[in-house]
Amino acid sequence: MGLLTFSLNVTLDGCVDHREGIADDETHAFFTRLMDEAGAMLWGRVTYEMMESYWPTVARGELEAPAAIREWATKLEAKPKYVVSSTRANFPWTRSHHIAGDLRTGVQTLKDATPAGVLLGSGKLATELDRLDLIDEYKFLVHPRIVGHGPTLYQGGLPSTRRLELVSATPLGNGAVAMHYRRARLTTG
């Protein structure tokens, strides 16, 4: 069974608006490495539609883009992409698949079938999956910005506090810090 890893850009004040992070070669290289390590991507419909509207055109060379961005787009094109949606069933982007029905069952089945792990990149979906205790790790890229607006991480709230164990904290040259945490599982002895 593969791990479900939630990864997202976040500012110091918790904002997850994708337009507020540092979008440079180093940031794209970080997320390309994460994608390379994972066996599949998992998004909600809104994130899928945002990604679908831009990245395939970059991968096809229809838009001018720096090398790091083109590399991300090309690898994303080839990566299996799974989408949770109750309002849309057709996902024509290359290697896209719909997860319908019971969320816990659908995502657990995906984890079980993906030994290399699944990379989750949707904030609202992450809240629901965390409520179902399905997220194993968190890899946030924390940007050195305070933006004073939302949307924010876990804006919908959780029923209880999540205890995490620090795996690593790696500063990037652009001032962002790559934070890797895993769920702290309580053991009884």
Stockholm file with secondary structure:
# STOCKHOLM 1.0

chainA/1-189         MGLLTFSLNVTLDGCVDHREGIADDETHAFFTRLMDEAGAMLWGRVTYEMMESYWPTVARGELEAPAAIREWATKLEAKPKYVVSSTRANFPWTRSHHIAGDLRTGVQTLKDATPAGVLLGSGKLATELDRLDLIDEYKFLVHPRIVGHGPTLYQGGLPSTRRLELVSATPLGNGAVAMHYRRARLTTG
#=GR chainA/1-189 SS CCCEEEEEEEETTCBCCTTSSCCSHHHHHHHHHHHHHCSEEEEEHHHHHHHHTTHHHHHTTCSCCCHHHHHHHHHHHHSCEEEECSSCCCCCSTTEEEECSCHHHHHHHHHHHCTTCEEECCHHHHHHHHHTTCCCEEEEEEESCCCCCSCBTTTTCCSSCCCEEEEEEEECTTSCEEEEEEECCCCCC
#=GC SS_cons         CCCEEEEEEEETTCBCCTTSSCCSHHHHHHHHHHHHHCSEEEEEHHHHHHHHTTHHHHHTTCSCCCHHHHHHHHHHHHSCEEEECSSCCCCCSTTEEEECSCHHHHHHHHHHHCTTCEEECCHHHHHHHHHTTCCCEEEEEEESCCCCCSCBTTTTCCSSCCCEEEEEEEECTTSCEEEEEEECCCCCC
//
